[in-house]
Amino acid sequence: MQIREKQIYEVTLAGSVGNLLLLVFKFVAGVLGHSSAMIADAVHSLSDFLTDLVVLAFVHISSKPQDESHDYGHGKFETIASFLIGLALLGAAAGIIGSGCVKLVGWWRGAVLTTPGMLALWAALLSILVKEALYRYTVRRGRALQSQAMVANAWHHRSDALSSIGAALGIGGAILLGPRWAMLDPLASVVVGLMLVKVAAELLRNSMGELTEESLPADTERVITDLIQTVPDVCQPHNLRTRRIGDHIAIEVHVRMDGQLPLQHAHSRATDIEYLLKQHFGPKTHVTIHMEPLKE
């Protein structure tokens, strides 16, 4: 197992253990504490746990080197993992919103809602602390390892912390203000669900951009052209094409050189460009350079 893959496994396993313990505690607290917001929060933790498993499976695949069937490696599998995480989060959000709306409609029609207990509130507060800690740890390691799937999974931890904040406000309000305000519990679950929709939409947009070969940001492409122009005898970089492949990028570019340069010299300059780009963007960067003579 490669060092990067091993580190991703270790971070993700730590998160999955935390998610497993939390989801069990939340379900118990939600049922015993009569809190729909806490049960919804437990469902969110369950989705976190399932997406941890997705990350573990797809990172193993994406770490494989290029082969006859995948000339650019298997990095896109990590992007697929990010996409699936976004879908899971969106599904969890839809379930939370739907459940909360059903209870609010029942309350509006005169149904009596049960006031949640203190156990549910303590579970929400504990979840906030644990999930925020997991978010900070996972996002820091994900960025260091340049793993989109890990960063996406980190936001799943952060969204669960936000979910628990909403649940804590709803549960705490219902407890402090009395039975007449028991509707704050399902209302909190709806608000939490809407926050999760926003996070899921952002994850889906980013992963879809990569899967549809979206170019790198304009400022990154400017860095590429600036680096190329620092190489002697090379000028006028054009027809630049860029894309992301999992944790690395691919760059294709045309450059111009003096047409009288010996082929070996021109090839040496192209090698210099490749080395410079890989030094800046990482050794796994795919670089393709097309050389053209200067136009007179």
Backbone torsions as a table, in degrees:
resi	resn	phi	psi	omega
1	MET	NA	131.6	-179.9
2	GLN	-67.3	157.5	-177.0
3	ILE	-60.4	-45.8	-179.1
4	ARG	-60.5	-46.7	-179.6
5	GLU	-61.0	-41.4	179.8
6	LYS	-62.6	-41.4	179.8
7	GLN	-66.7	-39.9	177.2
8	ILE	-62.6	-41.3	178.0
9	TYR	-60.7	-44.9	-177.1
10	GLU	-63.3	-44.2	-179.8
11	VAL	-65.7	-44.9	-177.6
12	THR	-67.3	-37.1	177.7
13	LEU	-64.7	-38.8	177.0
14	ALA	-61.0	-42.6	178.4
15	GLY	-66.7	-38.5	-178.0
16	SER	-67.9	-36.1	176.4
17	VAL	-64.2	-44.5	177.1
18	GLY	-61.6	-41.9	179.1
19	ASN	-64.2	-40.9	-178.9
20	LEU	-63.3	-46.3	179.6
21	LEU	-64.8	-40.9	-179.2
22	LEU	-67.1	-43.3	-175.8
23	LEU	-65.5	-36.2	176.8
24	VAL	-64.7	-46.6	-179.7
25	PHE	-63.7	-40.5	-178.9
26	LYS	-66.7	-41.9	178.7
27	PHE	-61.5	-45.4	179.2
28	VAL	-62.8	-46.3	-179.6
29	ALA	-65.7	-37.2	179.6
30	GLY	-66.6	-41.8	-179.8
31	VAL	-71.6	-50.4	-178.4
32	LEU	-69.8	-29.9	-179.4
33	GLY	-91.7	2.8	177.3
34	HIS	53.5	49.4	-177.3
35	SER	-123.0	114.4	177.2
36	SER	-69.2	-32.9	178.3
37	ALA	-63.9	-39.8	-179.6
38	MET	-72.0	-37.0	176.8
39	ILE	-64.5	-41.0	176.8
40	ALA	-62.3	-39.7	178.0
41	ASP	-64.9	-35.3	177.9
42	ALA	-66.5	-38.9	177.0
43	VAL	-61.7	-38.5	177.7
44	HIS	-63.4	-42.2	177.6
45	SER	-64.1	-33.8	176.6
46	LEU	-64.1	-41.4	177.9
47	SER	-65.4	-35.6	175.6
48	ASP	-60.4	-44.7	-178.2
49	PHE	-63.9	-41.7	-179.8
50	LEU	-66.6	-38.2	179.8
51	THR	-72.1	-26.7	171.9
52	ASP	-58.6	-42.3	179.4
53	LEU	-65.2	-37.5	178.1
54	VAL	-62.8	-44.9	179.8
55	VAL	-60.6	-45.3	-179.3
56	LEU	-59.6	-40.5	-178.4
57	ALA	-70.6	-46.3	-173.5
58	PHE	-78.2	-31.0	177.5
59	VAL	-65.5	-34.9	177.0
60	HIS	-61.8	-41.4	179.9
61	ILE	-70.6	-44.8	-175.0
62	SER	-66.7	-21.9	-178.8
63	SER	-79.0	-9.1	179.8
64	LYS	-66.6	142.4	179.1
65	PRO	-71.8	171.1	179.0
66	GLN	-62.8	149.8	177.8
67	ASP	-141.3	-169.2	-175.8
68	GLU	-64.1	-29.8	-177.9
69	SER	-93.7	-13.2	-179.6
70	HIS	-137.1	86.6	-176.1
71	ASP	-64.6	-25.4	-179.9
72	TYR	-103.0	18.3	-179.3
73	GLY	83.5	-167.5	-174.8
74	HIS	-117.1	23.6	-175.9
75	GLY	-60.5	-28.7	-178.5
76	LYS	-64.0	-21.9	178.8
77	PHE	-64.5	-32.6	176.9
78	GLU	-67.5	-35.2	176.4
79	THR	-66.5	-39.0	176.8
80	ILE	-61.4	-38.3	177.6
81	ALA	-60.9	-43.1	178.2
82	SER	-61.8	-39.8	179.2
83	PHE	-63.7	-44.2	179.8
84	LEU	-65.6	-35.5	176.2
85	ILE	-62.1	-44.1	177.8
86	GLY	-60.6	-42.0	177.9
87	LEU	-63.4	-42.7	179.4
88	ALA	-62.3	-41.7	179.7
89	LEU	-65.9	-40.5	178.5
90	LEU	-64.4	-40.3	177.7
91	GLY	-64.8	-41.4	177.8
92	ALA	-63.0	-40.0	179.7
93	ALA	-63.8	-42.5	179.6
94	ALA	-62.2	-42.0	179.0
95	GLY	-64.4	-41.0	179.5
96	ILE	-64.4	-46.1	-179.3
97	ILE	-63.7	-44.3	-179.2
98	GLY	-61.6	-45.8	-179.3
99	SER	-63.4	-43.1	179.6
100	GLY	-64.0	-40.9	-179.5
101	CYS	-64.6	-39.6	178.5
102	VAL	-59.9	-44.1	-179.8
103	LYS	-68.9	-37.0	178.4
104	LEU	-67.0	-39.2	177.0
105	VAL	-63.8	-42.3	177.6
106	GLY	-61.8	-41.8	177.9
107	TRP	-63.2	-41.4	179.2
108	TRP	-61.8	-32.2	-179.4
109	ARG	-87.1	3.8	174.1
110	GLY	108.2	1.0	179.4
111	ALA	-68.6	144.6	179.8
112	VAL	-92.3	123.7	179.3
113	LEU	-95.9	142.0	179.9
114	THR	-78.2	133.5	177.4
115	THR	-71.6	129.3	-179.4
116	PRO	-66.7	157.6	-178.7
117	GLY	-95.5	172.1	-177.5
118	MET	-65.7	-28.8	179.7
119	LEU	-59.2	-39.7	179.2
120	ALA	-64.9	-38.8	179.6
121	LEU	-65.6	-44.7	178.4
122	TRP	-62.7	-36.6	178.1
123	ALA	-63.9	-39.9	179.4
124	ALA	-65.3	-42.7	-179.2
125	LEU	-65.5	-41.5	178.0
126	LEU	-63.6	-40.6	-179.3
127	SER	-62.4	-39.8	179.0
128	ILE	-57.8	-47.5	-178.0
129	LEU	-65.0	-47.6	-176.2
130	VAL	-67.2	-46.1	-175.9
131	LYS	-70.3	-34.9	177.0
132	GLU	-67.1	-38.0	177.1
133	ALA	-64.6	-42.3	178.3
134	LEU	-65.3	-38.0	178.1
135	TYR	-60.6	-51.6	-176.5
136	ARG	-61.4	-40.5	-179.9
137	TYR	-67.6	-46.0	-175.7
138	THR	-70.4	-42.9	-177.9
139	VAL	-67.7	-35.7	178.2
140	ARG	-65.4	-44.5	-179.9
141	ARG	-72.2	-36.0	179.2
142	GLY	-63.3	-42.2	178.1
143	ARG	-68.9	-37.3	178.6
144	ALA	-64.9	-35.4	-179.1
145	LEU	-92.6	-0.4	-179.2
146	GLN	54.2	48.3	-179.9
147	SER	-111.1	109.6	178.4
148	GLN	-62.8	-38.7	-178.9
149	ALA	-63.6	-38.6	178.8
150	MET	-67.8	-41.4	178.4
151	VAL	-64.4	-40.9	177.1
152	ALA	-61.7	-41.7	179.8
153	ASN	-67.9	-32.5	176.2
154	ALA	-62.2	-41.6	178.3
155	TRP	-66.5	-26.1	173.2
156	HIS	-64.4	-40.3	175.4
157	HIS	-62.8	-45.1	-178.6
158	ARG	-64.3	-40.4	179.5
159	SER	-64.8	-32.8	177.1
160	ASP	-69.7	-35.6	176.0
161	ALA	-64.8	-42.3	177.1
162	LEU	-64.1	-38.4	177.0
163	SER	-60.3	-42.4	-179.3
164	SER	-69.7	-32.0	175.8
165	ILE	-63.5	-46.7	177.4
166	GLY	-61.4	-41.1	179.0
167	ALA	-64.4	-41.9	-179.7
168	ALA	-62.6	-40.8	178.7
169	LEU	-64.9	-44.6	-179.5
170	GLY	-66.8	-45.7	-179.4
171	ILE	-65.8	-46.8	-179.8
172	GLY	-61.6	-42.0	178.3
173	GLY	-63.1	-42.6	179.7
174	ALA	-64.4	-37.2	179.9
175	ILE	-71.2	-46.3	-175.4
176	LEU	-71.7	-36.4	-175.2
177	LEU	-90.4	-9.9	175.2
178	GLY	96.7	176.0	-174.8
179	PRO	-55.6	-31.3	-178.1
180	ARG	-64.9	-20.8	-179.3
181	TRP	-109.0	23.5	178.8
182	ALA	-64.1	-20.0	179.1
183	MET	-67.2	-13.0	177.3
184	LEU	-64.0	-27.6	-179.6
185	ASP	-64.6	-56.8	177.3
186	PRO	-67.7	-29.9	177.1
187	LEU	-62.3	-40.1	178.4
188	ALA	-63.0	-37.0	-179.6
189	SER	-66.0	-35.1	177.9
190	VAL	-67.7	-44.7	178.9
191	VAL	-60.7	-42.6	178.4
192	VAL	-61.5	-43.3	179.3
193	GLY	-60.3	-39.5	178.9
194	LEU	-66.3	-36.8	176.6
195	MET	-64.1	-37.9	-179.3
196	LEU	-68.5	-33.1	177.7
197	VAL	-60.3	-41.9	-179.9
198	LYS	-63.4	-44.5	179.6
199	VAL	-64.2	-43.4	-179.4
200	ALA	-63.4	-40.5	-179.7
201	ALA	-62.0	-39.0	179.6
202	GLU	-67.1	-41.9	178.0
203	LEU	-63.4	-42.5	-179.2
204	LEU	-67.2	-38.4	-179.6
205	ARG	-64.2	-44.5	-178.6
206	ASN	-65.2	-45.4	-178.4
207	SER	-69.6	-36.2	177.2
208	MET	-65.8	-36.0	177.5
209	GLY	-59.9	-41.8	179.6
210	GLU	-71.7	-41.5	-179.2
211	LEU	-66.1	-26.6	178.4
212	THR	-97.3	18.5	175.0
213	GLU	63.3	41.2	176.8
214	GLU	-65.3	139.8	180.0
215	SER	-68.0	159.7	173.7
216	LEU	-68.4	159.8	180.0
217	PRO	-55.5	152.7	-176.6
218	ALA	-58.3	-37.9	-179.3
219	ASP	-67.4	-33.0	176.2
220	THR	-67.9	-40.4	178.9
221	GLU	-66.4	-33.1	175.8
222	ARG	-65.6	-38.4	176.5
223	VAL	-60.8	-41.1	-179.3
224	ILE	-61.8	-49.3	-179.0
225	THR	-65.6	-36.4	178.4
226	ASP	-64.7	-41.5	178.7
227	LEU	-63.3	-42.4	-178.3
228	ILE	-60.9	-39.5	-175.8
229	GLN	-74.9	-6.3	175.1
230	THR	-82.6	-11.8	-179.1
231	VAL	-81.1	129.1	179.9
232	PRO	-58.6	147.2	176.6
233	ASP	71.3	2.9	-177.1
234	VAL	-114.2	136.7	178.5
235	CYS	-152.9	172.7	174.3
236	GLN	50.6	55.4	173.2
237	PRO	-63.0	135.4	-177.9
238	HIS	-152.9	177.4	-176.6
239	ASN	50.6	40.6	-179.1
240	LEU	-73.7	129.6	175.9
241	ARG	-129.0	131.0	-178.5
242	THR	-134.0	156.3	174.8
243	ARG	-163.9	164.2	179.0
244	ARG	-106.2	140.7	177.3
245	ILE	-127.9	88.4	-178.3
246	GLY	65.0	-117.8	-176.1
247	ASP	-92.3	5.4	178.5
248	HIS	-137.1	177.3	-175.8
249	ILE	-124.8	164.6	175.4
250	ALA	-122.0	136.5	-178.2
251	ILE	-128.7	127.8	173.0
252	GLU	-124.3	131.9	-175.3
253	VAL	-152.5	148.0	172.6
254	HIS	-102.2	139.2	176.8
255	VAL	-132.8	159.8	178.9
256	ARG	-115.9	143.3	176.3
257	MET	-138.9	167.8	175.8
258	ASP	-60.5	124.8	-177.3
259	GLY	-65.1	-15.1	-179.0
260	GLN	-89.5	-4.4	179.5
261	LEU	-64.8	139.6	174.4
262	PRO	-60.4	147.9	-178.5
263	LEU	-56.6	-40.8	-179.1
264	GLN	-63.1	-37.5	179.3
265	HIS	-68.5	-43.6	178.7
266	ALA	-62.7	-41.0	178.5
267	HIS	-63.8	-38.2	178.7
268	SER	-62.1	-40.8	178.6
269	ARG	-66.3	-39.1	177.3
270	ALA	-63.1	-38.0	176.6
271	THR	-64.9	-37.9	177.4
272	ASP	-61.4	-41.9	178.6
273	ILE	-62.3	-46.5	-179.4
274	GLU	-59.9	-44.7	179.9
275	TYR	-62.9	-42.3	-178.1
276	LEU	-63.7	-43.9	-179.5
277	LEU	-67.5	-40.0	179.1
278	LYS	-69.5	-32.5	177.2
279	GLN	-65.5	-34.8	-177.2
280	HIS	-84.7	-41.2	-173.1
281	PHE	-106.0	-2.1	177.4
282	GLY	115.0	148.5	-175.2
283	PRO	-66.6	-17.5	-179.1
284	LYS	-89.7	4.2	-179.8
285	THR	-64.1	131.4	176.0
286	HIS	-87.4	122.4	-178.2
287	VAL	-124.3	124.7	175.6
288	THR	-124.1	123.4	-175.4
289	ILE	-121.3	127.4	175.7
290	HIS	-107.8	121.2	-176.4
291	MET	-97.2	136.7	179.9
292	GLU	-131.7	149.3	176.9
293	PRO	-73.9	150.5	176.8
294	LEU	-61.2	138.1	176.9
295	LYS	-79.2	132.3	-179.8
296	GLU	-85.0	NA	NA
